[in-house]
């Protein structure tokens, strides 16, 4: 019994040491990479560039939009983004407000998301991007769009 307890203790200690040892400090270089990723996403949406979009999204990307629609998988996400850009016409602006790393290869990016329509009205929202590094390149793994009830 003592051996089993000691083994469990060693496993827990090793795992917690590993987690603490991870470098989650956000460097300027990483922050610039994440801001550029969101810029590429914005550009791909503006230009309806599905090739660029597919290159910056993970295969299992999922998106929850402000209407409550879930888009799961890259093909449904891209299709939904194209549909949304067509039906919600206007100049889209994403402004990164905050970035943070949860792990050296996993992060969260929060951005203000605005759509200015032709009549001058502005729809003010928030987007949260969950990002992962795949083969040395940052990609978007999940997107959450929120429409606050108050500003």
N, CA, C and O atoms as a GROMACS GRO file, in nm:
protein
  604
    1UNK      N    1   0.082  -0.119   0.000
    1UNK     CA    2   0.000   0.000   0.000
    1UNK      C    3   0.087   0.126   0.000
    1UNK      O    4   0.056   0.223  -0.070
    2UNK      N    5   0.197   0.124   0.080
    2UNK     CA    6   0.285   0.239   0.084
    2UNK      C    7   0.349   0.264  -0.052
    2UNK      O    8   0.368   0.378  -0.094
    3UNK      N    9   0.382   0.154  -0.121
    3UNK     CA   10   0.444   0.167  -0.254
    3UNK      C   11   0.346   0.231  -0.352
    3UNK      O   12   0.386   0.316  -0.432
    4UNK      N   13   0.221   0.191  -0.346
    4UNK     CA   14   0.119   0.248  -0.434
    4UNK      C   15   0.101   0.397  -0.404
    4UNK      O   16   0.095   0.478  -0.496
    5UNK      N   17   0.091   0.432  -0.278
    5UNK     CA   18   0.078   0.573  -0.238
    5UNK      C   19   0.198   0.653  -0.288
    5UNK      O   20   0.182   0.763  -0.342
    6UNK      N   21   0.318   0.599  -0.269
    6UNK     CA   22   0.439   0.668  -0.313
    6UNK      C   23   0.441   0.684  -0.465
    6UNK      O   24   0.480   0.790  -0.515
    7UNK      N   25   0.398   0.583  -0.538
    7UNK     CA   26   0.394   0.589  -0.684
    7UNK      C   27   0.295   0.697  -0.730
    7UNK      O   28   0.326   0.775  -0.820
    8UNK      N   29   0.178   0.702  -0.667
    8UNK     CA   30   0.079   0.804  -0.702
    8UNK      C   31   0.134   0.944  -0.672
    8UNK      O   32   0.117   1.036  -0.751
    9UNK      N   33   0.201   0.958  -0.556
    9UNK     CA   34   0.262   1.086  -0.520
    9UNK      C   35   0.365   1.127  -0.625
    9UNK      O   36   0.366   1.242  -0.667
   10UNK      N   37   0.450   1.035  -0.666
   10UNK     CA   38   0.552   1.066  -0.767
   10UNK      C   39   0.491   1.109  -0.899
   10UNK      O   40   0.539   1.203  -0.962
   11UNK      N   41   0.386   1.042  -0.940
   11UNK     CA   42   0.319   1.078  -1.066
   11UNK      C   43   0.258   1.217  -1.055
   11UNK      O   44   0.274   1.299  -1.146
   12UNK      N   45   0.189   1.245  -0.946
   12UNK     CA   46   0.129   1.377  -0.928
   12UNK      C   47   0.236   1.486  -0.922
   12UNK      O   48   0.219   1.592  -0.982
   13UNK      N   49   0.344   1.462  -0.850
   13UNK     CA   50   0.451   1.559  -0.839
   13UNK      C   51   0.515   1.584  -0.974
   13UNK      O   52   0.543   1.699  -1.010
   14UNK      N   53   0.539   1.478  -1.048
   14UNK     CA   54   0.600   1.493  -1.181
   14UNK      C   55   0.510   1.573  -1.274
   14UNK      O   56   0.557   1.661  -1.347
   15UNK      N   57   0.381   1.541  -1.272
   15UNK     CA   58   0.288   1.613  -1.359
   15UNK      C   59   0.278   1.759  -1.320
   15UNK      O   60   0.279   1.846  -1.408
   16UNK      N   61   0.268   1.789  -1.192
   16UNK     CA   62   0.256   1.928  -1.151
   16UNK      C   63   0.384   2.004  -1.180
   16UNK      O   64   0.379   2.122  -1.216
   17UNK      N   65   0.499   1.941  -1.166
   17UNK     CA   66   0.626   2.006  -1.199
   17UNK      C   67   0.632   2.036  -1.347
   17UNK      O   68   0.681   2.142  -1.387
   18UNK      N   69   0.584   1.945  -1.428
   18UNK     CA   70   0.584   1.966  -1.572
   18UNK      C   71   0.497   2.084  -1.609
   18UNK      O   72   0.536   2.167  -1.692
   19UNK      N   73   0.378   2.093  -1.549
   19UNK     CA   74   0.287   2.203  -1.580
   19UNK      C   75   0.343   2.338  -1.536
   19UNK      O   76   0.329   2.437  -1.607
   20UNK      N   77   0.405   2.342  -1.420
   20UNK     CA   78   0.461   2.467  -1.370
   20UNK      C   79   0.579   2.511  -1.457
   20UNK      O   80   0.603   2.631  -1.474
   21UNK      N   81   0.651   2.414  -1.512
   21UNK     CA   82   0.771   2.446  -1.590
   21UNK      C   83   0.738   2.503  -1.728
   21UNK      O   84   0.828   2.554  -1.795
   22UNK      N   85   0.613   2.496  -1.770
   22UNK     CA   86   0.577   2.546  -1.902
   22UNK      C   87   0.588   2.698  -1.906
   22UNK      O   88   0.545   2.767  -1.814
   23UNK      N   89   0.647   2.748  -2.012
   23UNK     CA   90   0.663   2.893  -2.027
   23UNK      C   91   0.540   2.952  -2.093
   23UNK      O   92   0.519   2.937  -2.213
   24UNK      N   93   0.458   3.020  -2.012
   24UNK     CA   94   0.337   3.081  -2.067
   24UNK      C   95   0.348   3.233  -2.072
   24UNK      O   96   0.249   3.303  -2.087
   25UNK      N   97   0.471   3.283  -2.059
   25UNK     CA   98   0.491   3.427  -2.069
   25UNK      C   99   0.474   3.468  -2.216
   25UNK      O  100   0.534   3.409  -2.306
   26UNK      N  101   0.391   3.568  -2.237
   26UNK     CA  102   0.365   3.617  -2.372
   26UNK      C  103   0.475   3.714  -2.414
   26UNK      O  104   0.489   3.822  -2.357
   27UNK      N  105   0.552   3.674  -2.513
   27UNK     CA  106   0.658   3.763  -2.563
   27UNK      C  107   0.599   3.857  -2.667
   27UNK      O  108   0.490   3.833  -2.720
   28UNK      N  109   0.671   3.964  -2.696
   28UNK     CA  110   0.627   4.057  -2.802
   28UNK      C  111   0.619   3.986  -2.936
   28UNK      O  112   0.529   4.013  -3.016
   29UNK      N  113   0.712   3.894  -2.961
   29UNK     CA  114   0.712   3.820  -3.088
   29UNK      C  115   0.584   3.736  -3.100
   29UNK      O  116   0.518   3.737  -3.204
   30UNK      N  117   0.551   3.663  -2.993
   30UNK     CA  118   0.430   3.581  -2.997
   30UNK      C  119   0.306   3.668  -3.008
   30UNK      O  120   0.214   3.636  -3.084
   31UNK      N  121   0.302   3.777  -2.934
   31UNK     CA  122   0.186   3.868  -2.944
   31UNK      C  123   0.171   3.920  -3.086
   31UNK      O  124   0.060   3.926  -3.138
   32UNK      N  125   0.281   3.957  -3.150
   32UNK     CA  126   0.276   4.004  -3.289
   32UNK      C  127   0.225   3.895  -3.382
   32UNK      O  128   0.148   3.923  -3.474
   33UNK      N  129   0.267   3.772  -3.358
   33UNK     CA  130   0.220   3.659  -3.440
   33UNK      C  131   0.069   3.640  -3.424
   33UNK      O  132  -0.001   3.613  -3.522
   34UNK      N  133   0.021   3.652  -3.302
   34UNK     CA  134  -0.123   3.633  -3.276
   34UNK      C  135  -0.205   3.747  -3.336
   34UNK      O  136  -0.312   3.723  -3.392
   35UNK      N  137  -0.156   3.869  -3.325
   35UNK     CA  138  -0.225   3.984  -3.385
   35UNK      C  139  -0.227   3.968  -3.537
   35UNK      O  140  -0.327   3.998  -3.602
   36UNK      N  141  -0.116   3.921  -3.594
   36UNK     CA  142  -0.109   3.898  -3.739
   36UNK      C  143  -0.206   3.787  -3.781
   36UNK      O  144  -0.267   3.796  -3.888
   37UNK      N  145  -0.220   3.685  -3.699
   37UNK     CA  146  -0.315   3.576  -3.729
   37UNK      C  147  -0.457   3.630  -3.737
   37UNK      O  148  -0.530   3.598  -3.830
   38UNK      N  149  -0.495   3.712  -3.641
   38UNK     CA  150  -0.630   3.770  -3.642
   38UNK      C  151  -0.645   3.866  -3.760
   38UNK      O  152  -0.752   3.875  -3.820
   39UNK      N  153  -0.537   3.936  -3.795
   39UNK     CA  154  -0.538   4.021  -3.915
   39UNK      C  155  -0.560   3.940  -4.041
   39UNK      O  156  -0.634   3.982  -4.130
   40UNK      N  157  -0.496   3.823  -4.049
   40UNK     CA  158  -0.515   3.734  -4.165
   40UNK      C  159  -0.659   3.683  -4.171
   40UNK      O  160  -0.717   3.671  -4.279
   41UNK      N  161  -0.715   3.652  -4.055
   41UNK     CA  162  -0.854   3.608  -4.049
   41UNK      C  163  -0.946   3.718  -4.102
   41UNK      O  164  -1.035   3.692  -4.183
   42UNK      N  165  -0.922   3.840  -4.056
   42UNK     CA  166  -1.003   3.954  -4.099
   42UNK      C  167  -0.990   3.975  -4.250
   42UNK      O  168  -1.089   3.998  -4.319
   43UNK      N  169  -0.867   3.968  -4.299
   43UNK     CA  170  -0.842   3.984  -4.443
   43UNK      C  171  -0.912   3.875  -4.524
   43UNK      O  172  -0.973   3.903  -4.627
   44UNK      N  173  -0.902   3.752  -4.477
   44UNK     CA  174  -0.967   3.641  -4.548
   44UNK      C  175  -1.118   3.660  -4.552
   44UNK      O  176  -1.181   3.630  -4.654
   45UNK      N  177  -1.176   3.708  -4.443
   45UNK     CA  178  -1.320   3.734  -4.441
   45UNK      C  179  -1.356   3.846  -4.537
   45UNK      O  180  -1.454   3.836  -4.611
   46UNK      N  181  -1.277   3.956  -4.535
   46UNK     CA  182  -1.305   4.071  -4.622
   46UNK      C  183  -1.298   4.035  -4.769
   46UNK      O  184  -1.381   4.078  -4.849
   47UNK      N  185  -1.199   3.955  -4.804
   47UNK     CA  186  -1.175   3.921  -4.945
   47UNK      C  187  -1.243   3.792  -4.988
   47UNK      O  188  -1.229   3.749  -5.102
   48UNK      N  189  -1.316   3.729  -4.894
   48UNK     CA  190  -1.379   3.601  -4.922
   48UNK      C  191  -1.275   3.501  -4.974
   48UNK      O  192  -1.301   3.425  -5.068
   49UNK      N  193  -1.158   3.502  -4.911
   49UNK     CA  194  -1.045   3.419  -4.951
   49UNK      C  195  -1.048   3.287  -4.873
   49UNK      O  196  -0.994   3.277  -4.763
   50UNK      N  197  -1.113   3.187  -4.933
   50UNK     CA  198  -1.127   3.059  -4.863
   50UNK      C  199  -0.994   2.985  -4.852
   50UNK      O  200  -0.976   2.907  -4.758
   51UNK      N  201  -0.903   3.007  -4.943
   51UNK     CA  202  -0.771   2.941  -4.935
   51UNK      C  203  -0.697   2.993  -4.812
   51UNK      O  204  -0.643   2.914  -4.734
   52UNK      N  205  -0.693   3.125  -4.794
   52UNK     CA  206  -0.628   3.182  -4.677
   52UNK      C  207  -0.700   3.138  -4.551
   52UNK      O  208  -0.635   3.100  -4.453
   53UNK      N  209  -0.831   3.142  -4.552
   53UNK     CA  210  -0.909   3.103  -4.436
   53UNK      C  211  -0.876   2.960  -4.394
   53UNK      O  212  -0.852   2.933  -4.276
   54UNK      N  213  -0.875   2.869  -4.489
   54UNK     CA  214  -0.847   2.728  -4.458
   54UNK      C  215  -0.704   2.708  -4.408
   54UNK      O  216  -0.676   2.613  -4.335
   55UNK      N  217  -0.614   2.797  -4.448
   55UNK     CA  218  -0.474   2.782  -4.404
   55UNK      C  219  -0.452   2.830  -4.261
   55UNK      O  220  -0.350   2.796  -4.200
   56UNK      N  221  -0.546   2.908  -4.206
   56UNK     CA  222  -0.527   2.960  -4.071
   56UNK      C  223  -0.626   2.901  -3.970
   56UNK      O  224  -0.624   2.938  -3.853
   57UNK      N  225  -0.711   2.809  -4.015
   57UNK     CA  226  -0.804   2.740  -3.926
   57UNK      C  227  -0.760   2.595  -3.908
   57UNK      O  228  -0.707   2.535  -4.001
   58UNK      N  229  -0.783   2.540  -3.789
   58UNK     CA  230  -0.756   2.398  -3.769
   58UNK      C  231  -0.868   2.318  -3.836
   58UNK      O  232  -0.977   2.370  -3.860
   59UNK      N  233  -0.841   2.193  -3.866
   59UNK     CA  234  -0.941   2.109  -3.932
   59UNK      C  235  -1.066   2.092  -3.846
   59UNK      O  236  -1.177   2.081  -3.899
   60UNK      N  237  -1.048   2.091  -3.714
   60UNK     CA  238  -1.162   2.071  -3.624
   60UNK      C  239  -1.214   2.201  -3.563
   60UNK      O  240  -1.278   2.199  -3.457
   61UNK      N  241  -1.186   2.312  -3.629
   61UNK     CA  242  -1.230   2.443  -3.578
   61UNK      C  243  -1.380   2.442  -3.550
   61UNK      O  244  -1.457   2.375  -3.619
   62UNK      N  245  -1.420   2.516  -3.447
   62UNK     CA  246  -1.562   2.535  -3.426
   62UNK      C  247  -1.586   2.680  -3.392
   62UNK      O  248  -1.501   2.748  -3.335
   63UNK      N  249  -1.705   2.726  -3.428
   63UNK     CA  250  -1.740   2.866  -3.411
   63UNK      C  251  -1.881   2.876  -3.355
   63UNK      O  252  -1.973   2.810  -3.403
   64UNK      N  253  -1.896   2.959  -3.253
   64UNK     CA  254  -2.028   2.992  -3.200
   64UNK      C  255  -2.050   3.139  -3.228
   64UNK      O  256  -1.978   3.224  -3.176
   65UNK      N  257  -2.149   3.169  -3.311
   65UNK     CA  258  -2.174   3.307  -3.351
   65UNK      C  259  -2.282   3.369  -3.264
   65UNK      O  260  -2.351   3.299  -3.190
   66UNK      N  261  -2.296   3.501  -3.273
   66UNK     CA  262  -2.386   3.574  -3.183
   66UNK      C  263  -2.533   3.533  -3.199
   66UNK      O  264  -2.613   3.555  -3.109
   67UNK      N  265  -2.569   3.473  -3.312
   67UNK     CA  266  -2.708   3.427  -3.331
   67UNK      C  267  -2.734   3.295  -3.260
   67UNK      O  268  -2.848   3.251  -3.248
   68UNK      N  269  -2.625   3.231  -3.211
   68UNK     CA  270  -2.640   3.103  -3.143
   68UNK      C  271  -2.608   2.984  -3.232
   68UNK      O  272  -2.611   2.870  -3.187
   69UNK      N  273  -2.575   3.010  -3.359
   69UNK     CA  274  -2.542   2.901  -3.451
   69UNK      C  275  -2.403   2.846  -3.419
   69UNK      O  276  -2.307   2.921  -3.401
   70UNK      N  277  -2.395   2.712  -3.413
   70UNK     CA  278  -2.266   2.644  -3.398
   70UNK      C  279  -2.220   2.598  -3.535
   70UNK      O  280  -2.296   2.540  -3.612
   71UNK      N  281  -2.095   2.626  -3.564
   71UNK     CA  282  -2.034   2.577  -3.689
   71UNK      C  283  -1.919   2.487  -3.648
   71UNK      O  284  -1.819   2.533  -3.593
   72UNK      N  285  -1.933   2.360  -3.677
   72UNK     CA  286  -1.832   2.263  -3.633
   72UNK      C  287  -1.760   2.203  -3.753
   72UNK      O  288  -1.823   2.151  -3.846
   73UNK      N  289  -1.628   2.210  -3.750
   73UNK     CA  290  -1.545   2.159  -3.859
   73UNK      C  291  -1.515   2.269  -3.960
   73UNK      O  292  -1.591   2.365  -3.974
   74UNK      N  293  -1.404   2.253  -4.028
   74UNK     CA  294  -1.356   2.359  -4.116
   74UNK      C  295  -1.453   2.390  -4.231
   74UNK      O  296  -1.472   2.506  -4.266
   75UNK      N  297  -1.514   2.288  -4.290
   75UNK     CA  298  -1.602   2.314  -4.405
   75UNK      C  299  -1.727   2.390  -4.362
   75UNK      O  300  -1.770   2.482  -4.431
   76UNK      N  301  -1.787   2.352  -4.249
   76UNK     CA  302  -1.907   2.423  -4.202
   76UNK      C  303  -1.872   2.564  -4.155
   76UNK      O  304  -1.951   2.657  -4.174
   77UNK      N  305  -1.755   2.579  -4.093
   77UNK     CA  306  -1.714   2.712  -4.047
   77UNK      C  307  -1.693   2.806  -4.166
   77UNK      O  308  -1.743   2.918  -4.166
   78UNK      N  309  -1.620   2.759  -4.266
   78UNK     CA  310  -1.592   2.843  -4.383
   78UNK      C  311  -1.721   2.875  -4.457
   78UNK      O  312  -1.743   2.989  -4.497
   79UNK      N  313  -1.807   2.776  -4.474
   79UNK     CA  314  -1.936   2.797  -4.541
   79UNK      C  315  -2.019   2.901  -4.464
   79UNK      O  316  -2.077   2.990  -4.525
   80UNK      N  317  -2.024   2.888  -4.333
   80UNK     CA  318  -2.100   2.982  -4.251
   80UNK      C  319  -2.042   3.122  -4.254
   80UNK      O  320  -2.116   3.220  -4.255
   81UNK      N  321  -1.909   3.132  -4.257
   81UNK     CA  322  -1.844   3.263  -4.264
   81UNK      C  323  -1.877   3.332  -4.396
   81UNK      O  324  -1.903   3.452  -4.399
   82UNK      N  325  -1.875   3.255  -4.505
   82UNK     CA  326  -1.909   3.312  -4.636
   82UNK      C  327  -2.054   3.359  -4.637
   82UNK      O  328  -2.085   3.468  -4.686
   83UNK      N  329  -2.142   3.277  -4.583
   83UNK     CA  330  -2.285   3.312  -4.579
   83UNK      C  331  -2.306   3.438  -4.495
   83UNK      O  332  -2.381   3.527  -4.533
   84UNK      N  333  -2.239   3.443  -4.381
   84UNK     CA  334  -2.252   3.557  -4.291
   84UNK      C  335  -2.200   3.686  -4.355
   84UNK      O  336  -2.262   3.791  -4.341
   85UNK      N  337  -2.088   3.677  -4.426
   85UNK     CA  338  -2.032   3.795  -4.492
   85UNK      C  339  -2.125   3.846  -4.601
   85UNK      O  340  -2.129   3.966  -4.628
   86UNK      N  341  -2.200   3.756  -4.662
   86UNK     CA  342  -2.294   3.793  -4.768
   86UNK      C  343  -2.421   3.855  -4.710
   86UNK      O  344  -2.472   3.953  -4.764
   87UNK      N  345  -2.472   3.798  -4.601
   87UNK     CA  346  -2.598   3.848  -4.545
   87UNK      C  347  -2.578   3.967  -4.450
   87UNK      O  348  -2.666   4.052  -4.440
   88UNK      N  349  -2.464   3.973  -4.381
   88UNK     CA  350  -2.436   4.085  -4.291
   88UNK      C  351  -2.332   4.175  -4.356
   88UNK      O  352  -2.217   4.182  -4.312
   89UNK      N  353  -2.374   4.243  -4.460
   89UNK     CA  354  -2.283   4.326  -4.538
   89UNK      C  355  -2.237   4.446  -4.455
   89UNK      O  356  -2.315   4.507  -4.382
   90UNK      N  357  -2.110   4.477  -4.469
   90UNK     CA  358  -2.055   4.593  -4.400
   90UNK      C  359  -1.906   4.580  -4.380
   90UNK      O  360  -1.848   4.473  -4.402
   91UNK      N  361  -1.845   4.687  -4.338
   91UNK     CA  362  -1.701   4.687  -4.312
   91UNK      C  363  -1.676   4.624  -4.176
   91UNK      O  364  -1.722   4.674  -4.074
   92UNK      N  365  -1.601   4.513  -4.175
   92UNK     CA  366  -1.570   4.443  -4.051
   92UNK      C  367  -1.436   4.491  -3.997
   92UNK      O  368  -1.339   4.508  -4.072
   93UNK      N  369  -1.431   4.512  -3.867
   93UNK     CA  370  -1.307   4.552  -3.801
   93UNK      C  371  -1.287   4.466  -3.678
   93UNK      O  372  -1.374   4.458  -3.591
   94UNK      N  373  -1.172   4.403  -3.671
   94UNK     CA  374  -1.133   4.327  -3.553
   94UNK      C  375  -1.013   4.398  -3.490
   94UNK      O  376  -0.911   4.415  -3.556
   95UNK      N  377  -1.025   4.437  -3.366
   95UNK     CA  378  -0.917   4.505  -3.294
   95UNK      C  379  -0.879   4.421  -3.174
   95UNK      O  380  -0.956   4.408  -3.079
   96UNK      N  381  -0.759   4.365  -3.177
   96UNK     CA  382  -0.713   4.279  -3.068
   96UNK      C  383  -0.694   4.364  -2.943
   96UNK      O  384  -0.625   4.466  -2.945
   97UNK      N  385  -0.757   4.320  -2.834
   97UNK     CA  386  -0.748   4.390  -2.706
   97UNK      C  387  -0.656   4.318  -2.608
   97UNK      O  388  -0.585   4.381  -2.530
   98UNK      N  389  -0.658   4.184  -2.613
   98UNK     CA  390  -0.583   4.108  -2.514
   98UNK      C  391  -0.542   3.972  -2.569
   98UNK      O  392  -0.619   3.907  -2.640
   99UNK      N  393  -0.420   3.930  -2.536
   99UNK     CA  394  -0.370   3.798  -2.572
   99UNK      C  395  -0.315   3.733  -2.446
   99UNK      O  396  -0.259   3.801  -2.359
  100UNK      N  397  -0.331   3.603  -2.437
  100UNK     CA  398  -0.268   3.533  -2.325
  100UNK      C  399  -0.243   3.389  -2.364
  100UNK      O  400  -0.319   3.329  -2.440
  101UNK      N  401  -0.135   3.334  -2.310
  101UNK     CA  402  -0.101   3.195  -2.336
  101UNK      C  403  -0.145   3.109  -2.218
  101UNK      O  404  -0.124   3.145  -2.102
  102UNK      N  405  -0.206   2.994  -2.249
  102UNK     CA  406  -0.241   2.897  -2.148
  102UNK      C  407  -0.134   2.789  -2.140
  102UNK      O  408  -0.121   2.718  -2.040
  103UNK      N  409  -0.060   2.779  -2.246
  103UNK     CA  410   0.046   2.679  -2.267
  103UNK      C  411   0.132   2.740  -2.377
  103UNK      O  412   0.082   2.824  -2.451
  104UNK      N  413   0.257   2.701  -2.390
  104UNK     CA  414   0.339   2.762  -2.495
  104UNK      C  415   0.279   2.751  -2.636
  104UNK      O  416   0.315   2.827  -2.725
  105UNK      N  417   0.187   2.654  -2.656
  105UNK     CA  418   0.130   2.636  -2.789
  105UNK      C  419  -0.022   2.649  -2.791
  105UNK      O  420  -0.087   2.603  -2.884
  106UNK      N  421  -0.078   2.713  -2.688
  106UNK     CA  422  -0.223   2.733  -2.679
  106UNK      C  423  -0.248   2.872  -2.621
  106UNK      O  424  -0.189   2.908  -2.520
  107UNK      N  425  -0.335   2.948  -2.687
  107UNK     CA  426  -0.362   3.083  -2.637
  107UNK      C  427  -0.504   3.128  -2.661
  107UNK      O  428  -0.583   3.062  -2.729
  108UNK      N  429  -0.534   3.243  -2.603
  108UNK     CA  430  -0.664   3.307  -2.619
  108UNK      C  431  -0.639   3.450  -2.666
  108UNK      O  432  -0.554   3.521  -2.612
  109UNK      N  433  -0.715   3.491  -2.767
  109UNK     CA  434  -0.706   3.628  -2.818
  109UNK      C  435  -0.846   3.688  -2.813
  109UNK      O  436  -0.940   3.635  -2.872
  110UNK      N  437  -0.859   3.801  -2.742
  110UNK     CA  438  -0.987   3.872  -2.735
  110UNK      C  439  -0.980   3.995  -2.823
  110UNK      O  440  -0.882   4.069  -2.821
  111UNK      N  441  -1.085   4.016  -2.901
  111UNK     CA  442  -1.087   4.129  -2.994
  111UNK      C  443  -1.224   4.195  -2.996
  111UNK      O  444  -1.328   4.129  -2.984
  112UNK      N  445  -1.222   4.326  -3.013
  112UNK     CA  446  -1.347   4.398  -3.042
  112UNK      C  447  -1.381   4.368  -3.188
  112UNK      O  448  -1.294   4.368  -3.275
  113UNK      N  449  -1.507   4.342  -3.212
  113UNK     CA  450  -1.552   4.306  -3.346
  113UNK      C  451  -1.666   4.400  -3.383
  113UNK      O  452  -1.770   4.401  -3.317
  114UNK      N  453  -1.646   4.480  -3.487
  114UNK     CA  454  -1.749   4.574  -3.530
  114UNK      C  455  -1.782   4.552  -3.676
  114UNK      O  456  -1.695   4.525  -3.758
  115UNK      N  457  -1.910   4.566  -3.706
  115UNK     CA  458  -1.954   4.565  -3.845
  115UNK      C  459  -2.028   4.696  -3.869
  115UNK      O  460  -2.131   4.723  -3.808
  116UNK      N  461  -1.972   4.777  -3.959
  116UNK     CA  462  -2.035   4.904  -3.994
  116UNK      C  463  -2.109   4.885  -4.126
  116UNK      O  464  -2.049   4.857  -4.229
  117UNK      N  465  -2.241   4.900  -4.120
  117UNK     CA  466  -2.322   4.879  -4.241
  117UNK      C  467  -2.325   5.005  -4.326
  117UNK      O  468  -2.278   5.111  -4.284
  118UNK      N  469  -2.378   4.991  -4.445
  118UNK     CA  470  -2.385   5.102  -4.540
  118UNK      C  471  -2.462   5.222  -4.489
  118UNK      O  472  -2.436   5.334  -4.531
  119UNK      N  473  -2.558   5.199  -4.398
  119UNK     CA  474  -2.638   5.311  -4.346
  119UNK      C  475  -2.568   5.383  -4.230
  119UNK      O  476  -2.623   5.477  -4.173
  120UNK      N  477  -2.446   5.338  -4.196
  120UNK     CA  478  -2.370   5.404  -4.090
  120UNK      C  479  -2.388   5.343  -3.952
  120UNK      O  480  -2.318   5.381  -3.858
  121UNK      N  481  -2.483   5.250  -3.937
  121UNK     CA  482  -2.500   5.186  -3.807
  121UNK      C  483  -2.383   5.091  -3.780
  121UNK      O  484  -2.328   5.030  -3.872
  122UNK      N  485  -2.348   5.078  -3.653
  122UNK     CA  486  -2.235   4.994  -3.616
  122UNK      C  487  -2.282   4.887  -3.518
  122UNK      O  488  -2.341   4.917  -3.414
  123UNK      N  489  -2.256   4.763  -3.553
  123UNK     CA  490  -2.287   4.650  -3.465
  123UNK      C  491  -2.160   4.620  -3.386
  123UNK      O  492  -2.059   4.579  -3.444
  124UNK      N  493  -2.164   4.639  -3.255
  124UNK     CA  494  -2.046   4.622  -3.171
  124UNK      C  495  -2.054   4.489  -3.096
  124UNK      O  496  -2.149   4.461  -3.023
  125UNK      N  497  -1.952   4.407  -3.118
  125UNK     CA  498  -1.947   4.274  -3.057
  125UNK      C  499  -1.808   4.249  -3.002
  125UNK      O  500  -1.720   4.334  -3.008
  126UNK      N  501  -1.791   4.129  -2.948
  126UNK     CA  502  -1.661   4.078  -2.905
  126UNK      C  503  -1.639   3.944  -2.972
  126UNK      O  504  -1.734   3.870  -2.998
  127UNK      N  505  -1.515   3.913  -3.001
  127UNK     CA  506  -1.476   3.781  -3.049
  127UNK      C  507  -1.363   3.730  -2.964
  127UNK      O  508  -1.269   3.803  -2.932
  128UNK      N  509  -1.373   3.605  -2.927
  128UNK     CA  510  -1.263   3.538  -2.857
  128UNK      C  511  -1.216   3.426  -2.948
  128UNK      O  512  -1.295   3.343  -2.995
  129UNK      N  513  -1.086   3.425  -2.972
  129UNK     CA  514  -1.023   3.324  -3.058
  129UNK      C  515  -0.938   3.233  -2.971
  129UNK      O  516  -0.855   3.281  -2.893
  130UNK      N  517  -0.958   3.105  -2.983
  130UNK     CA  518  -0.872   3.007  -2.917
  130UNK      C  519  -0.774   2.961  -3.024
  130UNK      O  520  -0.814   2.912  -3.130
  131UNK      N  521  -0.647   2.978  -2.996
  131UNK     CA  522  -0.544   2.952  -3.097
  131UNK      C  523  -0.448   2.843  -3.050
  131UNK      O  524  -0.422   2.828  -2.930
  132UNK      N  525  -0.397   2.769  -3.146
  132UNK     CA  526  -0.300   2.663  -3.118
  132UNK      C  527  -0.187   2.672  -3.219
  132UNK      O  528  -0.206   2.720  -3.331
  133UNK      N  529  -0.071   2.627  -3.178
  133UNK     CA  530   0.042   2.624  -3.271
  133UNK      C  531   0.049   2.483  -3.328
  133UNK      O  532   0.065   2.385  -3.256
  134UNK      N  533   0.036   2.475  -3.461
  134UNK     CA  534   0.046   2.347  -3.533
  134UNK      C  535   0.165   2.355  -3.627
  134UNK      O  536   0.171   2.440  -3.715
  135UNK      N  537   0.259   2.264  -3.608
  135UNK     CA  538   0.379   2.259  -3.693
  135UNK      C  539   0.447   2.396  -3.701
  135UNK      O  540   0.490   2.438  -3.808
  136UNK      N  541   0.456   2.463  -3.586
  136UNK     CA  542   0.526   2.591  -3.578
  136UNK      C  543   0.448   2.711  -3.626
  136UNK      O  544   0.502   2.822  -3.631
  137UNK      N  545   0.319   2.693  -3.661
  137UNK     CA  546   0.237   2.803  -3.713
  137UNK      C  547   0.111   2.816  -3.628
  137UNK      O  548   0.044   2.718  -3.599
  138UNK      N  549   0.079   2.940  -3.588
  138UNK     CA  550  -0.042   2.965  -3.511
  138UNK      C  551  -0.164   2.949  -3.601
  138UNK      O  552  -0.166   2.997  -3.714
  139UNK      N  553  -0.268   2.880  -3.548
  139UNK     CA  554  -0.394   2.862  -3.619
  139UNK      C  555  -0.510   2.885  -3.522
  139UNK      O  556  -0.495   2.873  -3.401
  140UNK      N  557  -0.624   2.917  -3.579
  140UNK     CA  558  -0.745   2.938  -3.499
  140UNK      C  559  -0.816   2.805  -3.482
  140UNK      O  560  -0.846   2.736  -3.580
  141UNK      N  561  -0.843   2.769  -3.357
  141UNK     CA  562  -0.908   2.642  -3.326
  141UNK      C  563  -1.056   2.659  -3.290
  141UNK      O  564  -1.136   2.569  -3.311
  142UNK      N  565  -1.090   2.776  -3.237
  142UNK     CA  566  -1.229   2.803  -3.200
  142UNK      C  567  -1.252   2.953  -3.197
  142UNK      O  568  -1.161   3.031  -3.168
  143UNK      N  569  -1.374   2.992  -3.228
  143UNK     CA  570  -1.413   3.134  -3.227
  143UNK      C  571  -1.545   3.145  -3.152
  143UNK      O  572  -1.638   3.068  -3.175
  144UNK      N  573  -1.551   3.243  -3.063
  144UNK     CA  574  -1.675   3.272  -2.992
  144UNK      C  575  -1.707   3.420  -3.015
  144UNK      O  576  -1.632   3.508  -2.972
  145UNK      N  577  -1.818   3.447  -3.081
  145UNK     CA  578  -1.864   3.584  -3.105
  145UNK      C  579  -1.974   3.615  -3.005
  145UNK      O  580  -2.065   3.535  -2.984
  146UNK      N  581  -1.964   3.732  -2.945
  146UNK     CA  582  -2.062   3.771  -2.844
  146UNK      C  583  -2.118   3.908  -2.875
  146UNK      O  584  -2.046   3.998  -2.917
  147UNK      N  585  -2.245   3.921  -2.856
  147UNK     CA  586  -2.312   4.050  -2.874
  147UNK      C  587  -2.358   4.096  -2.735
  147UNK      O  588  -2.461   4.051  -2.685
  148UNK      N  589  -2.280   4.186  -2.673
  148UNK     CA  590  -2.315   4.230  -2.537
  148UNK      C  591  -2.451   4.298  -2.535
  148UNK      O  592  -2.492   4.363  -2.631
  149UNK      N  593  -2.520   4.283  -2.422
  149UNK     CA  594  -2.650   4.350  -2.409
  149UNK      C  595  -2.631   4.496  -2.376
  149UNK      O  596  -2.718   4.578  -2.403
  150UNK      N  597  -2.515   4.530  -2.316
  150UNK     CA  598  -2.481   4.671  -2.289
  150UNK      C  599  -2.337   4.694  -2.331
  150UNK      O  600  -2.259   4.599  -2.336
  151UNK      N  601  -2.302   4.817  -2.362
  151UNK     CA  602  -2.164   4.847  -2.404
  151UNK      C  603  -2.085   4.901  -2.293
  151UNK      O  604  -1.967   4.932  -2.310
   0.00000   0.00000   0.00000
